[in-house]
Amino acid sequence: MKTWVGLFLFPEKKIFCSHPAEIKPVLGVYSGYSLDIATIVAANQWPVGLMDQVVQEALDELEFCMGSVDTPWGAKRAEYGHPEPFQIDHVELGNEDWFSTDYPARVAPLYTSLKAKYPGITYIFSAYDENAGYTIRIPDGNMWDSHHYEGESDA
């Protein structure tokens, strides 16, 4: 069972389905980096050579959200009582990946695969050029999410 199936998507959860019209929901997908174990060297980044598993998980999640009931994951959504697809306009690729050292290598196959299947979505990158070890080019029409944690003296 996918860990994301139905999580925060249904009306009784009051997250995705019952937001004010001017607020657009953002679906965040895992990009292969786990901040909760960031102190463990080399254990916090999904191996780049295995990103196909992460990509497939994200494709399945989007199919669950947006797919027709004729698709496997769209049918699962309908089975859970929500046959109408959700409107997903924005997908964030990871979360706080600026802590990581290989986001460009992990996000490239994720972005390429999702964009090919869902070209109408705006993709939000969770890192840009904050890390001295790499630079990232955000493709035109997409965004970057910067949310740093600054102390009072940094404000």
C-alpha positions in Angstrom: 0.0 0.0 0.0 1.3 3.4 -0.9 1.8 5.6 2.1 0.2 8.6 0.4 -3.1 7.0 -0.6 -5.8 9.2 0.6 -3.7 11.2 2.9 -5.2 14.7 3.3 -7.0 14.5 0.0 -10.6 13.9 1.0 -13.3 16.4 2.1 -13.5 15.1 5.7 -9.8 16.0 6.1 -10.6 19.6 5.0 -7.3 20.1 3.3 -7.5 19.6 -0.5 -11.2 19.8 -1.2 -12.5 22.6 1.0 -10.1 25.5 0.6 -11.1 29.1 -0.3 -11.2 29.6 -4.0 -8.3 32.1 -3.9 -6.0 29.5 -2.2 -4.5 27.0 -4.6 -3.4 23.7 -3.1 0.2 22.5 -3.7 0.9 18.7 -3.8 4.4 17.9 -2.5 6.1 14.8 -3.7 9.1 13.0 -2.2 12.3 13.7 -4.1 14.6 11.3 -2.3 15.8 13.4 0.6 14.8 12.9 4.2 15.5 15.8 6.5 14.6 13.9 9.6 17.8 11.9 9.4 20.1 14.6 8.1 22.7 14.0 10.7 23.4 10.5 9.4 25.9 10.9 6.6 25.0 9.3 3.3 21.8 7.8 4.8 19.6 10.8 4.0 19.7 10.8 0.2 18.0 8.3 -2.0 20.6 6.7 -4.3 20.5 8.6 -7.6 20.7 5.2 -9.5 17.4 4.2 -7.9 15.4 7.3 -8.6 13.1 5.4 -10.9 11.4 4.1 -7.8 10.8 7.6 -6.5 9.7 8.8 -9.9 7.1 5.9 -10.2 5.8 6.7 -6.7 5.2 10.3 -7.7 3.6 9.3 -11.0 1.3 6.9 -9.1 0.4 9.7 -6.6 -0.5 12.1 -9.4 -2.6 9.4 -11.2 -4.4 8.8 -7.9 -5.2 12.5 -7.7 -5.9 13.3 -11.3 -6.4 10.0 -13.1 -9.7 8.8 -14.7 -11.5 6.0 -12.9 -10.3 3.9 -15.8 -6.7 4.0 -14.5 -5.6 1.8 -11.6 -5.0 4.6 -9.2 -8.0 6.7 -10.3 -10.1 3.6 -9.7 -8.6 3.3 -6.2 -9.5 7.0 -5.5 -13.1 6.2 -6.7 -13.2 3.2 -4.4 -12.4 5.5 -1.5 -15.4 7.5 -2.4 -14.1 10.3 -4.6 -14.6 9.5 -8.3 -14.0 13.0 -9.4 -10.3 13.8 -10.1 -8.7 16.5 -8.0 -7.4 19.6 -9.8 -3.6 19.8 -9.3 -2.0 22.9 -10.7 1.2 23.0 -8.6 3.6 20.2 -7.5 6.6 20.8 -5.2 9.5 18.5 -5.9 10.8 17.6 -2.5 11.0 19.7 0.6 14.0 21.6 1.9 16.4 19.8 -0.4 18.8 22.7 -0.1 20.2 20.8 2.8 21.2 18.0 0.5 24.2 17.6 -1.8 22.7 15.9 -4.8 19.3 17.5 -5.4 20.1 18.4 -9.1 20.8 14.7 -9.8 17.7 13.5 -8.0 15.3 16.2 -9.3 16.3 15.9 -13.0 14.6 12.5 -13.6 11.7 13.4 -11.3 11.0 16.7 -13.1 11.5 15.2 -16.6 9.1 12.3 -16.0 6.4 14.3 -14.3 6.6 17.1 -16.9 6.3 14.6 -19.7 3.1 13.0 -18.2 1.6 16.2 -16.7 2.8 19.2 -18.8 0.2 21.6 -17.5 1.4 21.5 -13.9 3.7 24.2 -12.5 6.6 22.5 -10.7 8.1 24.0 -7.7 11.7 23.2 -6.9 12.7 23.0 -3.3 16.3 24.1 -3.8 18.0 26.6 -6.1 21.5 27.8 -5.7 21.7 27.9 -1.9 24.2 25.0 -1.8 27.8 25.9 -2.8 28.2 22.5 -4.3 25.8 22.9 -7.2 23.7 25.2 -9.3 20.2 24.5 -10.5 18.5 26.0 -13.6 14.8 26.3 -12.9 13.0 25.6 -16.2 10.9 28.4 -17.6 7.4 28.5 -16.2 8.3 26.8 -12.9 9.1 28.1 -9.5 11.4 27.9 -6.5 10.3 27.6 -2.9 12.7 29.2 -0.5 11.8 28.8 3.2 14.8 29.3 5.4 14.7 29.5 9.1 16.3 32.7 10.3 16.8 33.8 13.9 15.7 37.2 15.2 19.2 38.6 14.7 19.1 37.5 11.0 15.8 39.3 10.2 
